[in-house]
């Protein structure tokens, strides 16, 4: 018997065919939209570093390492 999960319920509520495909044909899943969102996020990060990095170091500031105040 298959487990019922929150993500499966959400998939069904969004589109019953989506749930059927996820259960019976997972190889047909298209994750290209998620990959596109990540790529856009990376582009925005690159542009922000170019705009706000006046020294030209293009150094990524790690909030976990440096803390919020330093970032």
SULCOR-V347382 format. One record per residue. N is the residue number from 1. RES is the residue in one letter. BURIAL is # if it has 9 or more other C-alpha atoms within 8 Angstrom, else .. Layout:
n & res & burial
N & RES & BURIAL
N & RES & BURIAL
//
This chain:
n & res & burial
1 & X & .
2 & X & .
3 & X & .
4 & X & .
5 & X & .
6 & X & .
7 & X & .
8 & X & #
9 & X & #
10 & X & .
11 & X & #
12 & X & #
13 & X & .
14 & X & .
15 & X & .
16 & X & #
17 & X & .
18 & X & #
19 & X & #
20 & X & #
21 & X & #
22 & X & #
23 & X & .
24 & X & .
25 & X & #
26 & X & .
27 & X & .
28 & X & .
29 & X & .
30 & X & .
31 & X & .
32 & X & .
33 & X & .
34 & X & .
35 & X & .
36 & X & .
37 & X & .
38 & X & .
39 & X & .
40 & X & .
41 & X & .
42 & X & .
43 & X & .
44 & X & .
45 & X & .
46 & X & .
47 & X & .
48 & X & #
49 & X & #
50 & X & #
51 & X & .
52 & X & .
53 & X & #
54 & X & .
55 & X & .
56 & X & .
57 & X & .
58 & X & .
59 & X & .
60 & X & .
61 & X & .
62 & X & .
63 & X & #
64 & X & .
65 & X & .
66 & X & #
67 & X & #
68 & X & .
69 & X & .
70 & X & .
71 & X & .
//
